[in-house]
Amino acid sequence: MGEVSFNLTPVAEKPSRRYRKGSKYDPILDAFTAGEARLVEVSVEGKEANYLRIQLNMRIDARNLRGVKVSVVNNVAYLEK
């Protein structure tokens, strides 16, 4: 078997994971929370309602938006306060 060249370097701790600071779905949530409507239908071109629900729920959790809920009925996504 051939030998492998390698290097081990001691470190104090692992670096924290880098996350994106925003999302392309943030403007949807910003517009909804700034608006007066308590219930709106949401659609994004090229995205299915269930995929949109998952993405919006992840952003709601990441931003700690209390009182905002996403639901899907008959393949249509809705945001409600």
Biopython code that builds the backbone (N, CA, C, O; Angstrom):
import numpy as np
from Bio.PDB.StructureBuilder import StructureBuilder

atoms = [
    (1, "MET", "N", (0.850, -1.191, 0.000)),
    (1, "MET", "CA", (0.000, 0.000, 0.000)),
    (1, "MET", "C", (0.886, 1.242, 0.000)),
    (1, "MET", "O", (1.953, 1.273, 0.613)),
    (2, "GLY", "N", (0.408, 2.259, -0.706)),
    (2, "GLY", "CA", (1.141, 3.513, -0.761)),
    (2, "GLY", "C", (0.884, 4.362, 0.470)),
    (2, "GLY", "O", (-0.136, 4.214, 1.142)),
    (3, "GLU", "N", (1.801, 5.234, 0.750)),
    (3, "GLU", "CA", (1.643, 6.116, 1.893)),
    (3, "GLU", "C", (0.853, 7.356, 1.497)),
    (3, "GLU", "O", (0.890, 7.791, 0.346)),
    (4, "VAL", "N", (0.138, 7.917, 2.468)),
    (4, "VAL", "CA", (-0.674, 9.114, 2.257)),
    (4, "VAL", "C", (-0.026, 10.269, 2.994)),
    (4, "VAL", "O", (0.345, 10.143, 4.161)),
    (5, "SER", "N", (0.108, 11.377, 2.318)),
    (5, "SER", "CA", (0.659, 12.572, 2.954)),
    (5, "SER", "C", (-0.480, 13.353, 3.609)),
    (5, "SER", "O", (-1.490, 13.622, 2.959)),
    (6, "PHE", "N", (-0.335, 13.721, 4.881)),
    (6, "PHE", "CA", (-1.385, 14.481, 5.576)),
    (6, "PHE", "C", (-0.757, 15.397, 6.604)),
    (6, "PHE", "O", (0.438, 15.329, 6.892)),
    (7, "ASN", "N", (-1.615, 16.268, 7.154)),
    (7, "ASN", "CA", (-1.168, 17.243, 8.137)),
    (7, "ASN", "C", (-2.248, 17.377, 9.203)),
    (7, "ASN", "O", (-3.417, 17.545, 8.855)),
    (8, "LEU", "N", (-1.909, 17.310, 10.473)),
    (8, "LEU", "CA", (-2.853, 17.515, 11.574)),
    (8, "LEU", "C", (-2.487, 18.815, 12.281)),
    (8, "LEU", "O", (-1.336, 19.030, 12.659)),
    (9, "THR", "N", (-3.492, 19.684, 12.453)),
    (9, "THR", "CA", (-3.267, 20.969, 13.097)),
    (9, "THR", "C", (-4.207, 21.098, 14.291)),
    (9, "THR", "O", (-5.424, 21.023, 14.118)),
    (10, "PRO", "N", (-3.677, 21.291, 15.498)),
    (10, "PRO", "CA", (-4.559, 21.448, 16.662)),
    (10, "PRO", "C", (-5.318, 22.783, 16.604)),
    (10, "PRO", "O", (-4.766, 23.806, 16.201)),
    (11, "VAL", "N", (-6.582, 22.750, 17.012)),
    (11, "VAL", "CA", (-7.417, 23.951, 17.082)),
    (11, "VAL", "C", (-8.114, 23.984, 18.428)),
    (11, "VAL", "O", (-8.300, 22.948, 19.067)),
    (12, "ALA", "N", (-8.500, 25.184, 18.861)),
    (12, "ALA", "CA", (-9.158, 25.341, 20.158)),
    (12, "ALA", "C", (-10.606, 24.858, 20.101)),
    (12, "ALA", "O", (-11.073, 24.184, 21.020)),
    (13, "GLU", "N", (-11.320, 25.202, 19.023)),
    (13, "GLU", "CA", (-12.713, 24.796, 18.896)),
    (13, "GLU", "C", (-13.131, 24.860, 17.436)),
    (13, "GLU", "O", (-12.461, 25.484, 16.613)),
    (14, "LYS", "N", (-14.245, 24.208, 17.125)),
    (14, "LYS", "CA", (-14.758, 24.226, 15.763)),
    (14, "LYS", "C", (-15.410, 25.587, 15.503)),
    (14, "LYS", "O", (-16.026, 26.151, 16.407)),
    (15, "PRO", "N", (-15.288, 26.118, 14.299)),
    (15, "PRO", "CA", (-15.964, 27.375, 13.988)),
    (15, "PRO", "C", (-17.473, 27.146, 13.892)),
    (15, "PRO", "O", (-17.923, 26.046, 13.573)),
    (16, "SER", "N", (-18.236, 28.182, 14.167)),
    (16, "SER", "CA", (-19.682, 28.048, 14.062)),
    (16, "SER", "C", (-20.067, 28.000, 12.584)),
    (16, "SER", "O", (-19.368, 28.532, 11.722)),
    (17, "ARG", "N", (-21.180, 27.357, 12.323)),
    (17, "ARG", "CA", (-21.657, 27.217, 10.955)),
    (17, "ARG", "C", (-22.159, 28.554, 10.450)),
    (17, "ARG", "O", (-22.796, 29.310, 11.183)),
    (18, "ARG", "N", (-21.869, 28.835, 9.203)),
    (18, "ARG", "CA", (-22.320, 30.104, 8.609)),
    (18, "ARG", "C", (-23.668, 29.904, 7.955)),
    (18, "ARG", "O", (-23.854, 28.986, 7.156)),
    (19, "TYR", "N", (-24.598, 30.758, 8.292)),
    (19, "TYR", "CA", (-25.931, 30.721, 7.717)),
    (19, "TYR", "C", (-26.139, 31.961, 6.871)),
    (19, "TYR", "O", (-25.554, 33.016, 7.116)),
    (20, "ARG", "N", (-26.983, 31.803, 5.874)),
    (20, "ARG", "CA", (-27.354, 32.978, 5.102)),
    (20, "ARG", "C", (-28.150, 33.908, 5.994)),
    (20, "ARG", "O", (-28.927, 33.458, 6.837)),
    (21, "LYS", "N", (-27.960, 35.186, 5.812)),
    (21, "LYS", "CA", (-28.619, 36.164, 6.677)),
    (21, "LYS", "C", (-30.064, 36.412, 6.282)),
    (21, "LYS", "O", (-30.835, 36.943, 7.081)),
    (22, "GLY", "N", (-30.442, 36.047, 5.087)),
    (22, "GLY", "CA", (-31.803, 36.304, 4.657)),
    (22, "GLY", "C", (-32.276, 35.230, 3.706)),
    (22, "GLY", "O", (-31.586, 34.237, 3.473)),
    (23, "SER", "N", (-33.439, 35.434, 3.167)),
    (23, "SER", "CA", (-34.028, 34.479, 2.250)),
    (23, "SER", "C", (-34.824, 35.238, 1.211)),
    (23, "SER", "O", (-35.256, 36.367, 1.444)),
    (24, "LYS", "N", (-35.017, 34.607, 0.054)),
    (24, "LYS", "CA", (-35.834, 35.248, -0.971)),
    (24, "LYS", "C", (-37.306, 35.252, -0.571)),
    (24, "LYS", "O", (-38.122, 35.915, -1.211)),
    (25, "TYR", "N", (-37.649, 34.514, 0.487)),
    (25, "TYR", "CA", (-39.027, 34.481, 0.968)),
    (25, "TYR", "C", (-39.293, 35.523, 2.058)),
    (25, "TYR", "O", (-40.445, 35.716, 2.447)),
    (26, "ASP", "N", (-38.263, 36.190, 2.552)),
    (26, "ASP", "CA", (-38.445, 37.225, 3.566)),
    (26, "ASP", "C", (-39.333, 38.390, 3.097)),
    (26, "ASP", "O", (-40.150, 38.865, 3.884)),
    (27, "PRO", "N", (-39.207, 38.868, 1.850)),
    (27, "PRO", "CA", (-40.094, 39.962, 1.426)),
    (27, "PRO", "C", (-41.578, 39.598, 1.487)),
    (27, "PRO", "O", (-42.420, 40.465, 1.721)),
    (28, "ILE", "N", (-41.900, 38.321, 1.278)),
    (28, "ILE", "CA", (-43.298, 37.887, 1.378)),
    (28, "ILE", "C", (-43.784, 38.073, 2.812)),
    (28, "ILE", "O", (-44.861, 38.621, 3.046)),
    (29, "LEU", "N", (-42.983, 37.614, 3.763)),
    (29, "LEU", "CA", (-43.368, 37.741, 5.180)),
    (29, "LEU", "C", (-43.379, 39.194, 5.626)),
    (29, "LEU", "O", (-44.242, 39.588, 6.410)),
    (30, "ASP", "N", (-42.430, 40.005, 5.138)),
    (30, "ASP", "CA", (-42.396, 41.428, 5.485)),
    (30, "ASP", "C", (-43.656, 42.136, 4.998)),
    (30, "ASP", "O", (-44.270, 42.904, 5.739)),
    (31, "ALA", "N", (-44.036, 41.875, 3.756)),
    (31, "ALA", "CA", (-45.230, 42.513, 3.194)),
    (31, "ALA", "C", (-46.489, 42.078, 3.942)),
    (31, "ALA", "O", (-47.389, 42.885, 4.176)),
    (32, "PHE", "N", (-46.548, 40.806, 4.314)),
    (32, "PHE", "CA", (-47.723, 40.311, 5.026)),
    (32, "PHE", "C", (-47.834, 40.910, 6.420)),
    (32, "PHE", "O", (-48.915, 41.338, 6.824)),
    (33, "THR", "N", (-46.735, 40.946, 7.158)),
    (33, "THR", "CA", (-46.794, 41.481, 8.518)),
    (33, "THR", "C", (-47.044, 42.990, 8.514)),
    (33, "THR", "O", (-47.639, 43.516, 9.455)),
    (34, "ALA", "N", (-46.602, 43.685, 7.477)),
    (34, "ALA", "CA", (-46.840, 45.129, 7.393)),
    (34, "ALA", "C", (-48.263, 45.447, 6.941)),
    (34, "ALA", "O", (-48.764, 46.539, 7.206)),
    (35, "GLY", "N", (-48.908, 44.518, 6.273)),
    (35, "GLY", "CA", (-50.260, 44.744, 5.766)),
    (35, "GLY", "C", (-51.324, 44.594, 6.833)),
    (35, "GLY", "O", (-51.050, 44.152, 7.949)),
    (36, "GLU", "N", (-52.529, 44.964, 6.479)),
    (36, "GLU", "CA", (-53.663, 44.922, 7.405)),
    (36, "GLU", "C", (-54.445, 43.615, 7.333)),
    (36, "GLU", "O", (-55.139, 43.260, 8.286)),
    (37, "ALA", "N", (-54.342, 42.895, 6.216)),
    (37, "ALA", "CA", (-55.150, 41.684, 6.019)),
    (37, "ALA", "C", (-54.740, 40.590, 6.999)),
    (37, "ALA", "O", (-53.557, 40.385, 7.271)),
    (38, "ARG", "N", (-55.748, 39.893, 7.523)),
    (38, "ARG", "CA", (-55.472, 38.806, 8.461)),
    (38, "ARG", "C", (-55.262, 37.473, 7.738)),
    (38, "ARG", "O", (-54.674, 36.550, 8.300)),
    (39, "LEU", "N", (-55.738, 37.372, 6.503)),
    (39, "LEU", "CA", (-55.618, 36.143, 5.728)),
    (39, "LEU", "C", (-55.344, 36.506, 4.275)),
    (39, "LEU", "O", (-56.083, 37.283, 3.671)),
    (40, "VAL", "N", (-54.275, 35.938, 3.716)),
    (40, "VAL", "CA", (-53.935, 36.192, 2.314)),
    (40, "VAL", "C", (-53.564, 34.883, 1.628)),
    (40, "VAL", "O", (-53.072, 33.947, 2.257)),
    (41, "GLU", "N", (-53.810, 34.843, 0.337)),
    (41, "GLU", "CA", (-53.380, 33.728, -0.500)),
    (41, "GLU", "C", (-51.993, 34.062, -1.032)),
    (41, "GLU", "O", (-51.752, 35.185, -1.473)),
    (42, "VAL", "N", (-51.081, 33.095, -0.993)),
    (42, "VAL", "CA", (-49.707, 33.324, -1.434)),
    (42, "VAL", "C", (-49.391, 32.387, -2.590)),
    (42, "VAL", "O", (-49.663, 31.189, -2.521)),
    (43, "SER", "N", (-48.816, 32.938, -3.652)),
    (43, "SER", "CA", (-48.349, 32.097, -4.749)),
    (43, "SER", "C", (-47.016, 32.645, -5.245)),
    (43, "SER", "O", (-46.814, 33.857, -5.308)),
    (44, "VAL", "N", (-46.119, 31.741, -5.592)),
    (44, "VAL", "CA", (-44.823, 32.092, -6.149)),
    (44, "VAL", "C", (-44.698, 31.311, -7.453)),
    (44, "VAL", "O", (-44.895, 30.097, -7.478)),
    (45, "GLU", "N", (-44.376, 32.003, -8.513)),
    (45, "GLU", "CA", (-44.290, 31.377, -9.825)),
    (45, "GLU", "C", (-43.269, 30.243, -9.821)),
    (45, "GLU", "O", (-42.121, 30.425, -9.415)),
    (46, "GLY", "N", (-43.702, 29.081, -10.277)),
    (46, "GLY", "CA", (-42.815, 27.931, -10.372)),
    (46, "GLY", "C", (-42.675, 27.113, -9.097)),
    (46, "GLY", "O", (-41.932, 26.132, -9.086)),
    (47, "LYS", "N", (-43.365, 27.484, -8.024)),
    (47, "LYS", "CA", (-43.273, 26.757, -6.750)),
    (47, "LYS", "C", (-44.646, 26.226, -6.363)),
    (47, "LYS", "O", (-45.655, 26.923, -6.474)),
    (48, "GLU", "N", (-44.663, 24.975, -5.907)),
    (48, "GLU", "CA", (-45.924, 24.387, -5.462)),
    (48, "GLU", "C", (-46.248, 24.857, -4.049)),
    (48, "GLU", "O", (-45.364, 25.276, -3.302)),
    (49, "ALA", "N", (-47.509, 24.783, -3.699)),
    (49, "ALA", "CA", (-47.984, 25.301, -2.414)),
    (49, "ALA", "C", (-47.321, 24.610, -1.228)),
    (49, "ALA", "O", (-46.960, 25.275, -0.258)),
    (50, "ASN", "N", (-47.153, 23.294, -1.285)),
    (50, "ASN", "CA", (-46.547, 22.584, -0.152)),
    (50, "ASN", "C", (-45.083, 22.948, 0.015)),
    (50, "ASN", "O", (-44.605, 23.063, 1.144)),
    (51, "TYR", "N", (-44.356, 23.132, -1.087)),
    (51, "TYR", "CA", (-42.961, 23.579, -1.008)),
    (51, "TYR", "C", (-42.900, 24.975, -0.400)),
    (51, "TYR", "O", (-42.055, 25.253, 0.451)),
    (52, "LEU", "N", (-43.794, 25.846, -0.840)),
    (52, "LEU", "CA", (-43.859, 27.214, -0.322)),
    (52, "LEU", "C", (-44.159, 27.215, 1.178)),
    (52, "LEU", "O", (-43.585, 28.002, 1.930)),
    (53, "ARG", "N", (-45.056, 26.336, 1.602)),
    (53, "ARG", "CA", (-45.394, 26.225, 3.034)),
    (53, "ARG", "C", (-44.161, 25.858, 3.852)),
    (53, "ARG", "O", (-43.917, 26.440, 4.909)),
    (54, "ILE", "N", (-43.396, 24.907, 3.372)),
    (54, "ILE", "CA", (-42.189, 24.476, 4.084)),
    (54, "ILE", "C", (-41.193, 25.620, 4.191)),
    (54, "ILE", "O", (-40.653, 25.876, 5.267)),
    (55, "GLN", "N", (-40.946, 26.307, 3.085)),
    (55, "GLN", "CA", (-39.975, 27.405, 3.078)),
    (55, "GLN", "C", (-40.416, 28.554, 3.982)),
    (55, "GLN", "O", (-39.609, 29.099, 4.736)),
    (56, "LEU", "N", (-41.686, 28.918, 3.908)),
    (56, "LEU", "CA", (-42.188, 30.014, 4.747)),
    (56, "LEU", "C", (-42.163, 29.630, 6.223)),
    (56, "LEU", "O", (-41.842, 30.465, 7.069)),
    (57, "ASN", "N", (-42.495, 28.383, 6.546)),
    (57, "ASN", "CA", (-42.438, 27.936, 7.945)),
    (57, "ASN", "C", (-41.016, 27.995, 8.488)),
    (57, "ASN", "O", (-40.806, 28.358, 9.646)),
    (58, "MET", "N", (-40.041, 27.640, 7.658)),
    (58, "MET", "CA", (-38.645, 27.727, 8.113)),
    (58, "MET", "C", (-38.254, 29.175, 8.383)),
    (58, "MET", "O", (-37.552, 29.442, 9.358)),
    (59, "ARG", "N", (-38.683, 30.106, 7.557)),
    (59, "ARG", "CA", (-38.370, 31.523, 7.759)),
    (59, "ARG", "C", (-39.114, 32.078, 8.967)),
    (59, "ARG", "O", (-38.564, 32.891, 9.710)),
    (60, "ILE", "N", (-40.361, 31.649, 9.173)),
    (60, "ILE", "CA", (-41.132, 32.086, 10.344)),
    (60, "ILE", "C", (-40.428, 31.635, 11.620)),
    (60, "ILE", "O", (-40.316, 32.405, 12.574)),
    (61, "ASP", "N", (-39.956, 30.393, 11.640)),
    (61, "ASP", "CA", (-39.226, 29.879, 12.809)),
    (61, "ASP", "C", (-37.906, 30.619, 13.001)),
    (61, "ASP", "O", (-37.561, 30.982, 14.125)),
    (62, "ALA", "N", (-37.167, 30.845, 11.921)),
    (62, "ALA", "CA", (-35.868, 31.508, 12.016)),
    (62, "ALA", "C", (-36.003, 32.946, 12.506)),
    (62, "ALA", "O", (-35.130, 33.449, 13.213)),
    (63, "ARG", "N", (-37.097, 33.606, 12.132)),
    (63, "ARG", "CA", (-37.305, 35.006, 12.502)),
    (63, "ARG", "C", (-38.154, 35.161, 13.765)),
    (63, "ARG", "O", (-38.409, 36.283, 14.202)),
    (64, "ASN", "N", (-38.591, 34.054, 14.351)),
    (64, "ASN", "CA", (-39.432, 34.081, 15.550)),
    (64, "ASN", "C", (-40.663, 34.957, 15.367)),
    (64, "ASN", "O", (-40.980, 35.777, 16.229)),
    (65, "LEU", "N", (-41.346, 34.787, 14.265)),
    (65, "LEU", "CA", (-42.575, 35.541, 14.003)),
    (65, "LEU", "C", (-43.743, 34.840, 14.683)),
    (65, "LEU", "O", (-44.270, 33.848, 14.179)),
    (66, "ARG", "N", (-44.130, 35.360, 15.810)),
    (66, "ARG", "CA", (-45.250, 34.783, 16.553)),
    (66, "ARG", "C", (-46.559, 35.232, 15.915)),
    (66, "ARG", "O", (-46.691, 36.376, 15.479)),
    (67, "GLY", "N", (-47.502, 34.338, 15.868)),
    (67, "GLY", "CA", (-48.818, 34.688, 15.366)),
    (67, "GLY", "C", (-48.957, 34.636, 13.861)),
    (67, "GLY", "O", (-50.012, 35.001, 13.342)),
    (68, "VAL", "N", (-47.939, 34.199, 13.137)),
    (68, "VAL", "CA", (-48.041, 34.048, 11.685)),
    (68, "VAL", "C", (-48.068, 32.556, 11.394)),
    (68, "VAL", "O", (-47.225, 31.802, 11.881)),
    (69, "LYS", "N", (-49.046, 32.133, 10.593)),
    (69, "LYS", "CA", (-49.234, 30.722, 10.312)),
    (69, "LYS", "C", (-49.387, 30.519, 8.812)),
    (69, "LYS", "O", (-50.008, 31.333, 8.130)),
    (70, "VAL", "N", (-48.817, 29.427, 8.298)),
    (70, "VAL", "CA", (-48.953, 29.069, 6.885)),
    (70, "VAL", "C", (-49.750, 27.782, 6.801)),
    (70, "VAL", "O", (-49.510, 26.846, 7.564)),
    (71, "SER", "N", (-50.693, 27.733, 5.880)),
    (71, "SER", "CA", (-51.454, 26.507, 5.668)),
    (71, "SER", "C", (-51.686, 26.320, 4.176)),
    (71, "SER", "O", (-51.605, 27.268, 3.395)),
    (72, "VAL", "N", (-51.976, 25.081, 3.798)),
    (72, "VAL", "CA", (-52.254, 24.755, 2.400)),
    (72, "VAL", "C", (-53.607, 24.062, 2.337)),
    (72, "VAL", "O", (-53.853, 23.085, 3.045)),
    (73, "VAL", "N", (-54.480, 24.581, 1.479)),
    (73, "VAL", "CA", (-55.790, 23.985, 1.252)),
    (73, "VAL", "C", (-55.994, 23.906, -0.252)),
    (73, "VAL", "O", (-55.887, 24.914, -0.950)),
    (74, "ASN", "N", (-56.288, 22.710, -0.755)),
    (74, "ASN", "CA", (-56.505, 22.495, -2.200)),
    (74, "ASN", "C", (-55.362, 23.045, -3.041)),
    (74, "ASN", "O", (-55.586, 23.708, -4.054)),
    (75, "ASN", "N", (-54.144, 22.766, -2.617)),
    (75, "ASN", "CA", (-52.912, 23.175, -3.308)),
    (75, "ASN", "C", (-52.799, 24.690, -3.461)),
    (75, "ASN", "O", (-52.260, 25.174, -4.457)),
    (76, "VAL", "N", (-53.301, 25.438, -2.484)),
    (76, "VAL", "CA", (-53.160, 26.887, -2.422)),
    (76, "VAL", "C", (-52.620, 27.228, -1.039)),
    (76, "VAL", "O", (-53.159, 26.779, -0.028)),
    (77, "ALA", "N", (-51.549, 28.028, -0.997)),
    (77, "ALA", "CA", (-50.932, 28.412, 0.279)),
    (77, "ALA", "C", (-51.592, 29.675, 0.812)),
    (77, "ALA", "O", (-51.916, 30.586, 0.050)),
    (78, "TYR", "N", (-51.788, 29.720, 2.121)),
    (78, "TYR", "CA", (-52.388, 30.863, 2.796)),
    (78, "TYR", "C", (-51.518, 31.277, 3.972)),
    (78, "TYR", "O", (-50.966, 30.430, 4.675)),
    (79, "LEU", "N", (-51.401, 32.575, 4.180)),
    (79, "LEU", "CA", (-50.763, 33.133, 5.367)),
    (79, "LEU", "C", (-51.854, 33.761, 6.218)),
    (79, "LEU", "O", (-52.727, 34.458, 5.700)),
    (80, "GLU", "N", (-51.808, 33.518, 7.517)),
    (80, "GLU", "CA", (-52.787, 34.154, 8.403)),
    (80, "GLU", "C", (-52.144, 34.622, 9.678)),
    (80, "GLU", "O", (-51.171, 34.041, 10.158)),
    (81, "LYS", "N", (-52.709, 35.692, 10.225)),
    (81, "LYS", "CA", (-52.204, 36.272, 11.479)),
    (81, "LYS", "C", (-53.057, 35.749, 12.609)),
    (81, "LYS", "O", (-52.827, 36.096, 13.767)),
]
sb = StructureBuilder()
sb.init_structure("model")
sb.init_model(0)
sb.init_chain("A")
sb.init_seg("    ")
for serial, (resi, resn, name, xyz) in enumerate(atoms, 1):
    if name == "N":
        sb.init_residue(resn, " ", resi, " ")
    sb.init_atom(name, np.array(xyz, "f"), 0.0, 1.0, " ", f" {name:<3s}", serial, name[0])
structure = sb.get_structure()
